[in-house]
Every structure is written in C-alpha cells, then in structure tokens.
Amino acid sequence: MRLASLPFPQVRTPSSALAEPNYAEPRPDDLVQDLRAIAPDNVSAFVAAAVRHELDRRRLHAFVDELVSELGPSDEAEVARYSELFAATAAVADADWEASS
C-alpha cells in the first residue's frame, strides 16, 4: 500500500475559491481561534499530531479495504460478538484504572 494511493479531499484552487463559499466548512479564522484555544503553547505540534492521526486513519481504511478484497466481507454476527467482548473488556479495564487512581 502506497501513501500516494490514499484518497485525499479535493483542494480548493484559486478559481474555485471565488465561487460561493461552502458554509459547512469551518472558516479559517474560526479554525485558527479553535487551534489557539486548544493548544495555545504549541499549535504546530497539535496540527502535526492531527495530520499524523488522519494519515494513520487513511492507512487503516486502505488496509481494511485490501483485506476485504482478499478475504471478502466480514461476518456481521462475528463482528457483533467480538465488539461485545471488547466493550466488556474495556469496561473492566476502565473500572480497574479508576479504582487505582
């Protein structure tokens, strides 16, 4: 799997930026304000971590797509069973962590 093959959103070009704005997108001023509020001392580190998270997420999706193409779709009943097991294990781990705090 190559990073170049991962899907990336379309980047607005200067000509498309002159079109009517899409209000579903955050305005850059709002985005900068939010970044400064959440990471006042190191916006660059926060942005780098967010980019790393997004790249990891896209790699994971590409890997899952690869597995589905090789092995076929997952069995939904089995996914539900393991999801319940995971949730139960996570709840126990959370309780243990809270008890030790």
Secondary structure, DSSP 8 states (H G I E B T S, - for coil): --GGGS-------HHHHTS---TTS--HHHHHHHHHHH-SS-HHHHHHHHHHHHHHHHHHHHHHHHHHHHH----HHHHHHHHHHHHHHHHHHHHHHHHH-
